[in-house]
């Protein structure tokens, strides 16, 4: 875990040198929007699974309805 923190710190320093400190808020905002979208998508998938599981057991849910 400490290795990950060190790597992220080095990446942050490289980004500041490469892009300049004025663009950091924009980069942070983009990263925040990406994390938010990923969380919303994960919650949607979790909700869909829960709804599917509530409708029936695993074997019956995969079969098409009888005519």
N, C-alpha and C positions, 0 to 999 in steps of 0.2 A: 504493500500500500504506500509506503513512503516513496518508493520509486515512481509511482504514478504521479504523486504530488510534484516531485522534482521534474518530471517530464513536462507536466502541464505548466510549471513555472518557466521552464526554458522556452516552451512554445510561446507563452505570453510575452516574454522578453523579445523573442525574435519578431513577433507581430508588431510590438511597439516600435522596434527599430525599423522594420520594413515599411509599415503603413503610417507610422507617426501616431502620437498620442491623441490627436483630434478625432481619429476614426474609431477609437476604442468604444465610445458610446454606441455608434452605429453597429459595430460588430457584436457588442453585447445585446443590443436589441434584436438583431437577427438570430442570435443564438437562443435568446429567450423565446422568440416566436417559434423557433424550431422545436424547442423542448415542450412548449405548450401544445403545439400541434401533435407531437408524438404522444403526450399524455392523453389528450382528447381521443386520439385514435385507439390507444390501448384501452381506455375506458369504454369506448364504443364496442370494441371486440369482446371485452369482458361482459358487457350488458347483453350483446347478441348471444353469447354462449349461455348465459344464465337464462335468457328467455327461451332458447332452444331446449335447454335441459328441463325447464319447467313444463314445456308442452308435452313431453313424453319421455319414455325411456330411450336409451341410446339405440337399440335395435329397431324399435318401431318408428323412430323419427327419420330414419334413413329410407324407409320403404315408401313408395308412392301410395296415395290413398286408393282404396278399392273403389271400382266403378259402381 
